[in-house]
Amino acid sequence: MQEPITAQFKPITVAIDAMGGDLAPQAVITGALDAARGLPDIQVVLVGDEAIVRPLMAQGNPPANLTIRHASQVIDMCDAPSAAIRQKRDSSIAVGMRMVRDGEAHAFVSAGNSGAMMAAATLVLKLQPGIDRPAIAAPFPTKTGYLVMLDAGATMDCKPSNLLQFAHLGNAYARAVMERPLPRIGLLSVGEEPTKGDELTKDTHALLKTSGLNFVGNVEPKEMARGEVDVVVCDGFVGNLMLKAGEAYGSMPMELIKTTLSQTLLRRLAAALLRPAFREVKKQFDYSQYGGALLLGVNGIVVIGHGRSTHFAIENAIRLGARAAAHGLVAPVTSNGAPTDSRGAES
């Protein structure tokens, strides 16, 4: 996740919500400092209450490419998303989103209220032509690297046409950000056969077969884990459950191993020898390695971070936003509603 940003797309500006997240503002400011130092050609802008942000930023001896944009209000996690966007027009989320709309920033990152982020993106940035609903593109670790699953929670009630659009969006993401020239698209279902699944899945399968995409058919979680696809498509309800289940069960094996290996002296000695290997495996399942999830289908680059984002997760979320901007992920769509990739070719 740490590849350099392509020089031809400089300068890139990434705005980051300094007030968003369980560990804000300190973790956000530290992550922004690390990102600004690691990406000297990228402009990083902390959006938040300057009276709070500036003293904390000053403690880190900030580089010249880290600045502040004042925002006097904060959208709390308990705020109703759409109402908060309309009532708190000077919130860090609203200000950051307008920066993208007005061309002052190429991407906006926040670990704050995800509902407010989606509402603001839809109201301020608007949906791309040919796209009816937005989708959260969440990275998932696999045996061979990672894939992207969408939707991970933006749109719960979907039509087959929505899932077809998600497939095109995921295809563009995989080509631009993951650098997969011919992404393999899979449809999440309860079986590999086209006749398996509910009506939404079966109707979507028929659309994807004639979509012109590299559609490999229905996939189950086991195919995802083996890395047999690059993009997995599902509705937001199923995708969000997959995301939450993955977080819960992903950490459980390591916790059980740690408990078991601490029971005897011999096991503790063995654990000490295996600790580097355990750390490497744990790293693959750590959400902070990916930084956040891109909200696709809107006219701008929006990165939604985990509410518990650490400074390391914030740094990687900023890197993700910069990388998506560098690859021109948000592009016009063709006449049939399919998004184009960063090279202008139909996805």
C-alpha positions in Angstrom: 0.0 0.0 0.0 3.0 2.3 0.1 3.9 2.7 -3.6 5.0 6.2 -4.7 2.6 8.7 -6.2 3.1 9.1 -10.0 5.0 12.4 -10.6 3.0 13.5 -13.6 -0.1 14.1 -11.5 1.5 16.6 -9.2 0.6 18.7 -7.3 -2.1 16.7 -5.4 -4.0 18.1 -2.4 -5.6 15.8 0.1 -7.9 17.3 2.8 -8.3 15.3 6.0 -11.1 15.7 8.6 -9.1 16.6 11.8 -12.1 16.2 14.0 -13.4 12.8 12.8 -12.9 9.5 14.5 -12.7 8.0 18.0 -9.1 9.0 18.4 -9.4 12.5 16.9 -7.9 15.0 16.8 -4.5 13.7 18.0 -4.4 10.5 15.9 -5.5 12.3 12.8 -2.9 15.1 13.3 -0.2 12.6 13.9 -1.2 10.6 10.8 -1.3 13.7 8.7 2.2 14.7 9.9 3.5 11.3 8.9 1.8 11.4 5.5 3.0 14.9 4.8 6.6 14.0 5.7 6.4 10.7 3.7 4.8 12.4 0.7 6.6 15.7 0.3 5.1 16.4 -3.1 1.5 16.1 -1.8 -0.3 19.0 -0.1 -2.1 17.8 3.1 -4.8 20.0 4.6 -6.2 19.5 8.1 -9.8 20.6 8.2 -11.1 21.5 11.7 -11.2 23.9 14.6 -7.9 25.9 14.2 -7.8 26.7 17.9 -7.6 23.0 18.7 -5.7 21.8 15.7 -2.9 24.3 15.4 -1.3 23.8 18.9 -1.3 20.0 18.4 0.1 20.3 14.9 2.8 22.7 16.1 4.1 20.0 18.6 5.0 17.8 15.7 7.2 20.4 13.9 5.0 20.3 10.8 6.5 20.4 7.3 5.6 23.1 4.8 3.2 20.9 2.9 0.8 20.5 5.9 -1.7 23.3 6.4 -5.0 24.0 8.2 -8.4 25.0 6.9 -10.6 26.2 9.7 -14.0 24.6 10.3 -16.0 25.8 13.4 -18.4 22.8 13.7 -18.2 19.1 14.2 -20.6 16.4 13.1 -20.9 13.9 16.0 -21.4 10.2 15.5 -24.9 10.5 17.0 -26.0 13.2 14.6 -28.5 12.4 11.9 -26.5 12.5 8.7 -28.6 14.5 6.2 -29.8 16.9 8.8 -26.3 17.5 10.2 -25.0 18.3 6.7 -27.7 20.9 6.2 -27.6 22.4 9.7 -23.8 22.3 10.3 -22.6 23.9 7.1 -19.3 24.9 8.7 -18.5 21.4 10.0 -15.2 19.7 9.1 -17.0 17.2 6.8 -19.0 19.8 5.0 -16.0 22.1 4.5 -13.8 19.3 3.3 -16.4 18.1 0.8 -16.8 21.6 -0.6 -13.0 21.8 -1.0 -13.2 18.8 -3.4 -16.2 20.2 -5.2 -14.6 23.6 -5.7 -11.2 22.1 -6.9 -9.3 23.1 -3.8 -8.6 19.5 -2.9 -8.3 16.3 -5.0 -9.5 14.0 -2.2 -11.2 14.2 1.2 -10.6 11.7 4.0 -12.5 11.3 7.2 -12.9 8.7 10.0 -15.9 10.4 11.3 -19.6 9.8 10.9 -19.8 7.6 7.8 -23.4 8.3 7.2 -22.7 12.0 7.1 -19.8 11.4 4.7 -22.1 9.6 2.3 -24.8 12.2 2.7 -22.3 15.0 2.1 -20.8 13.3 -0.9 -24.2 12.8 -2.5 -25.5 16.3 -1.7 -22.3 18.3 -2.3 -20.4 16.4 -5.0 -23.4 14.7 -6.6 -23.5 11.3 -8.3 -21.6 10.7 -11.5 -23.8 10.6 -14.6 -25.0 7.1 -15.3 -24.7 6.1 -11.6 -27.9 5.8 -9.5 -26.4 4.9 -6.1 -23.0 5.2 -4.5 -20.9 2.2 -3.3 -18.3 1.8 -0.7 -15.3 -0.2 -2.1 -13.7 -2.0 0.8 -10.4 -3.9 0.5 -10.3 -7.5 1.6 -7.1 -9.5 2.2 -6.6 -12.7 0.2 -3.9 -15.4 -0.1 -2.4 -13.5 -3.1 -2.8 -9.9 -1.9 -6.2 -8.2 -1.7 -9.4 -7.7 -3.6 -12.1 -5.0 -3.4 -15.7 -5.7 -2.4 -18.5 -3.3 -3.2 -20.9 -2.3 -1.9 -19.8 -2.5 1.7 -22.7 -0.5 3.2 -23.6 2.6 1.2 -26.7 1.2 -0.5 -28.7 -1.4 1.3 -31.7 -2.0 -1.1 -30.3 -2.6 -4.6 -31.7 -3.3 -8.0 -29.8 -5.5 -10.6 -28.9 -2.3 -12.5 -27.2 -0.9 -9.3 -25.1 -4.0 -9.0 -24.1 -3.7 -12.6 -23.0 -0.2 -12.0 -21.1 -1.3 -9.0 -19.3 -3.8 -11.1 -18.2 -1.1 -13.6 -17.1 1.1 -10.7 -15.1 -1.8 -9.2 -13.6 -2.6 -12.5 -12.4 1.0 -12.8 -11.0 0.9 -9.3 -9.1 -2.3 -9.9 -7.6 -1.0 -13.1 -6.6 2.3 -11.8 -5.7 1.8 -8.1 -4.8 -1.9 -8.0 -3.2 -1.8 -11.5 -5.0 -5.0 -12.7 -5.3 -4.6 -16.5 -8.2 -7.1 -16.8 -9.9 -7.3 -13.4 -11.8 -10.5 -12.7 -15.3 -9.6 -11.5 -17.3 -12.0 -9.3 -20.8 -11.8 -7.9 -21.2 -12.8 -4.3 -23.7 -15.7 -3.9 -24.4 -18.9 -2.0 -23.2 -21.1 -4.8 -21.2 -21.0 -8.0 -24.1 -22.0 -10.3 -26.1 -19.1 -12.0 -29.3 -20.5 -10.6 -28.1 -20.1 -7.0 -29.0 -17.1 -4.9 -32.0 -14.8 -4.5 -33.8 -13.0 -7.4 -31.4 -10.0 -7.1 -28.4 -12.2 -7.6 -29.8 -14.3 -10.4 -31.0 -11.2 -12.3 -27.7 -9.5 -11.8 -25.8 -12.5 -13.0 -27.7 -12.3 -16.3 -26.8 -8.6 -16.7 -23.1 -9.2 -15.9 -22.8 -12.0 -18.4 -23.5 -9.5 -21.2 -21.8 -6.5 -19.6 -18.5 -6.7 -21.5 -16.6 -7.0 -18.2 -14.4 -9.9 -17.3 -17.1 -11.6 -15.3 -16.1 -15.0 -13.9 -19.5 -15.8 -12.4 -20.8 -16.3 -8.9 -18.3 -16.6 -6.1 -18.5 -17.7 -2.4 -16.2 -16.4 0.4 -13.8 -19.3 -0.1 -13.0 -18.1 -3.7 -12.5 -14.6 -2.3 -10.1 -15.9 0.3 -8.1 -17.7 -2.3 -7.8 -14.6 -4.4 -9.6 -16.0 -7.5 -11.2 -12.6 -8.2 -10.2 -8.9 -8.1 -13.6 -7.4 -7.6 -16.6 -8.8 -5.7 -20.1 -7.3 -6.2 -22.9 -7.4 -3.7 -25.6 -5.2 -2.2 -24.7 -3.0 0.8 -26.5 -5.1 3.4 -24.6 -8.3 2.5 -21.4 -6.4 2.0 -21.6 -4.7 5.4 -22.2 -8.0 7.1 -19.2 -9.5 5.3 -17.1 -6.6 6.4 -18.2 -6.8 10.1 -17.9 -10.6 10.1 -14.4 -10.4 8.6 -13.3 -8.0 11.3 -14.7 -10.1 14.1 -13.5 -13.5 12.9 -10.3 -12.3 11.4 -8.9 -11.4 14.8 -10.2 -14.5 16.7 -7.7 -17.1 15.4 -4.7 -15.0 16.5 -6.3 -14.4 19.9 -6.9 -18.1 20.4 -3.3 -19.0 19.3 -2.0 -16.4 21.8 -4.0 -17.8 24.6 -3.0 -21.4 23.8 0.7 -20.7 23.4 0.8 -18.9 26.8 -0.3 -21.9 28.8 3.1 -23.7 29.3 6.7 -22.6 29.5 7.6 -24.7 26.4 4.8 -23.1 24.4 5.9 -19.7 25.5 9.4 -20.4 24.2 8.0 -21.6 20.9 5.8 -18.5 20.7 8.8 -16.3 21.1 10.5 -17.9 18.1 7.3 -17.7 16.0 6.5 -14.1 17.0 7.8 -12.5 13.7 5.7 -14.9 11.7 2.6 -14.2 13.8 3.1 -10.4 13.3 3.4 -10.8 9.6 0.1 -12.7 9.4 -1.6 -10.3 11.7 -0.4 -7.4 9.5 -2.3 -8.8 6.5 -5.6 -8.7 8.4 -5.1 -5.2 9.9 -7.5 -2.7 8.4 -5.0 0.1 9.2 -2.8 -1.2 6.4 -5.4 -0.2 3.9 -6.3 3.1 5.5 -9.9 3.3 4.4 -12.5 2.6 1.8 -13.3 4.7 -1.3 -16.8 5.9 -1.8 -17.3 5.4 -5.5 -19.9 6.8 -7.9 -19.7 10.5 -6.8 -17.9 13.4 -8.5 -14.8 13.4 -6.3 -12.5 11.1 -4.4 -13.8 10.4 -0.9 -12.1 8.0 1.6 -14.1 6.7 4.5 -11.9 5.6 7.4 -12.7 3.2 10.3 -14.1 5.0 13.3 -11.2 3.6 15.4 -8.5 4.7 12.9 -5.1 5.0 14.5 -2.5 7.5 13.2 -1.1 4.7 11.0 -4.5 4.1 9.4 -5.0 7.9 8.9 -1.6 8.1 7.1 -2.5 5.2 4.8 -6.0 6.7 4.2 -4.3 9.9 3.0 -2.0 7.8 0.8 -5.0 6.0 -0.7 -6.7 9.3 -1.5 -3.5 10.6 -3.1 -3.1 7.5 -5.1 -6.7 7.5 -6.4 -6.2 11.1 -7.4 -2.9 10.4 -9.1 -4.5 7.6 -11.2 -7.5 9.8 -12.1 -10.0 7.4 -10.7 -13.0 9.7 -11.0 -13.5 10.0 -14.7 -16.4 10.7 -17.1 -18.8 7.9 -18.0 -19.6 6.6 -21.5 -22.9 6.9 -23.2 -24.1 3.6 -21.9 -23.4 4.5 -18.3 -20.2 2.6 -17.8 -17.4 4.6 -16.0 -14.2 5.0 -17.9 -10.8 4.2 -16.4 -7.8 6.6 -15.9 -6.7 6.1 -19.5 -10.1 7.1 -20.9 -10.9 3.6 -22.2 -14.3 2.2 -21.3 -14.1 -0.1 -18.3 
